[in-house]
Amino acid sequence: MSDADALNASRSRESGDIGLVVILTARIISNVPYRLSTFFLPAIARGLGVSLSAGGVLVSTASLMGLVAPVFGALSDRLGGRRMMVFGTAVFAVGALLMAGLPFYGVAVVAFGLIGLAKMAFDPGMQVFIGQRVPYERRGRVLGLAELAWALSLLAMPLCGWLIDAVSWRTPYLLLGLVGLPVWWLTRRALPDDAANEHAADPEPWGARRLMRSLLAQMRQVWEDPQSMLALATLALIGFAQINLLVVYGAWMEDRFGLSVSNLGVVTLVIGAAELAAELAVAFIADRVGKRRSVFAAVIFTGLSYLALPYLTGSLAAALVGSAVMTFFFEFTIVGLLPLVSGMNAEARGTVMSLGRAAGSASRAIAAPLGVALYTAGDIGRNGPVSAAACLVLLVVLLRLRERGE
């Protein structure tokens, strides 16, 4: 942890205020479209009049926005994480309203891109914001609590499923856009100011050219650091493993068990409960047991669950139990990796975290169409082993990764 980070963390402990409630609220809202595209992708594709494969392109478009995440990471290091979070919530509202207002496939591609861009701005900003205020030994708990937003966003899925079934697939996006506007105002007004950093006293103008020079220099620093590269690889591998299967999860449930759109919304509560349990487990276990050690164990069980899930087709109950187990260990893995990666380089934390986001987004963009291609109606028998193989590679990477704790 740098001297500036240590000072900011000390002030945060004294004030007890890092705006966690505001961050949770904004992240819950921004995560809902990602959940929609996972569980209701068939319904969205039907509404747009395109195939499921074309719907997978929408998911890839949102994921590819992660390739620009390093720019937002560098801006977070320079300008502060709060500013990036405010920007992200504004872009999110625009993207959601665009999706609701113009129901054409080309517009949907742009809207998915904007929603993905918003998340790529918000999340690295949040991680810098928290990283400056929370010491490494407590960061697993705070980031685990911040990640509760991912599980809590699933609470909206029953309502979304009902709205899609009863009104239109566009209705949830309309509500998200309307809610996104006051959330943007709340993020702008209620979050504490950005903490001081070593760039604050820099008198040299910070234009686009200097930003790119700084970003390239920081990327080169990461590229030349084998441990940082291994940390980025962990996020890419676990992202690939999950999306390869999850992109067809809704279709699998429809084809294999005959679930309607509204029933799928209820099924998501099971997934949400598993994610919530995993995020709380990271918050209260990872710092005590060890971040790397706990993630290593979770990856083993994640891979085993990917292998088992395709065979749990005898009943819906068995499939849901398998889905919950898979989700718990995946979520523990991905959330547990965040504080581990955040401690790799304190001076360029935003850049490192956003490069991890970019690596994960690129792997997800590859996994989404691959997952659709591997899928046959009602059968994920080819998706499961491919995801398990990615987990096996991840275990090898973790064996070589060392915690730095910055």
HUUR-V135175 format. One record per backbone hydrogen bond with DSSP energy under -0.5 kcal/mol. NH is the residue of the N-H (numbers start at 1). CO is the residue of the C=O. Records with the same first field share a line. If there is no record, write none. Layout:
NH: CO, CO
This chain:
6: 2
7: 3
8: 4
9: 5
10: 6
11: 7
12: 8
13: 9
14: 10
15: 11
16: 12
18: 16
23: 19
24: 20
25: 21
26: 22
27: 23
28: 24
29: 25
30: 26
31: 27
32: 28, 29
33: 29
34: 31
35: 31
36: 32
37: 33
38: 34
39: 35
40: 36
44: 40
45: 41
46: 42
47: 43
48: 44
49: 45, 46
50: 45
55: 51
56: 52
57: 53
58: 54, 55
59: 55
60: 56
61: 57
62: 58
63: 59
64: 60
65: 61, 62
66: 63
67: 64
68: 65
69: 66
71: 68
72: 68
73: 69
74: 70
75: 71
76: 72
77: 73
78: 74
79: 75
80: 75, 76
84: 80
85: 81
86: 82
87: 83
88: 84
89: 85
90: 86
91: 87
92: 88
93: 89
94: 90
95: 91
96: 92
97: 93
98: 94
99: 95
100: 96
101: 97
102: 98
104: 102
108: 104
109: 105
110: 106
111: 107
112: 108
113: 109
114: 110
115: 111
116: 112
117: 113
118: 114
119: 115
120: 116
121: 117
122: 118
123: 119
124: 120
125: 121
126: 122
127: 123
128: 124
129: 125
130: 126
131: 127
132: 128
133: 129, 130
134: 130
138: 135
139: 135, 136
140: 136
142: 138
143: 139
144: 140
145: 141
146: 142
147: 143
148: 145
149: 146
150: 147
151: 147
152: 148
153: 149
154: 151
155: 152
156: 153
157: 154
158: 154
160: 156
161: 157
162: 158
163: 159
164: 160
165: 161
166: 162
167: 163
168: 163
171: 168
174: 170
175: 171
176: 172
177: 173
178: 174
179: 175
180: 176
181: 177
182: 178
183: 179
184: 180
185: 181
186: 182
187: 183
188: 184
189: 185
190: 186
191: 187
200: 197
202: 199
203: 201
207: 205
211: 207
212: 208
213: 209
214: 210
215: 211
216: 212
217: 213
218: 214
219: 215
220: 216
221: 217
222: 218
223: 219
224: 220
225: 222
226: 224
229: 225
230: 226
231: 227
232: 228
233: 229
234: 230
235: 231
236: 232
237: 233
238: 234
239: 235
240: 236
241: 237
242: 238
243: 239
244: 240
245: 241, 242
246: 242
247: 243
248: 245
249: 246
250: 38, 246
252: 248
253: 249
254: 250
255: 251
256: 252
257: 253
258: 254
259: 253
264: 260
265: 261
266: 262
267: 263
268: 264
269: 266
270: 267
271: 267
272: 268
273: 269
274: 270
275: 271
276: 272
277: 273
278: 274
279: 275
280: 276
281: 277
282: 278
283: 279
284: 280
285: 281
286: 281, 282
287: 282
288: 285
289: 285
290: 286
294: 290
295: 291
296: 292
297: 293
298: 294
299: 295
300: 296
301: 297
302: 298
303: 299
304: 300
305: 301
306: 302
307: 303
308: 304
309: 305
310: 306
311: 308
312: 309
313: 311
319: 315
320: 316
321: 317
322: 318
323: 319
324: 320
325: 321
326: 322
327: 323
328: 324
329: 325
330: 326
331: 327
332: 328
333: 329
334: 330
335: 331
336: 332
337: 333
338: 334
339: 335
340: 336
341: 337
342: 338
343: 339, 340
344: 341
348: 345
349: 346
352: 348
353: 349
354: 350
355: 351
356: 352
357: 353
358: 354
359: 355
360: 356
361: 357
362: 358
363: 359
364: 360
365: 361
366: 362
367: 363
368: 364
369: 365
370: 366
371: 367
372: 368
373: 369
374: 370
375: 371
376: 379
379: 376
384: 380
385: 381
386: 382
387: 383
388: 384
389: 385
390: 386
391: 387
392: 388
393: 389
394: 390
395: 391
396: 392
397: 393
398: 394
399: 395
400: 396, 397
401: 397
406: 343
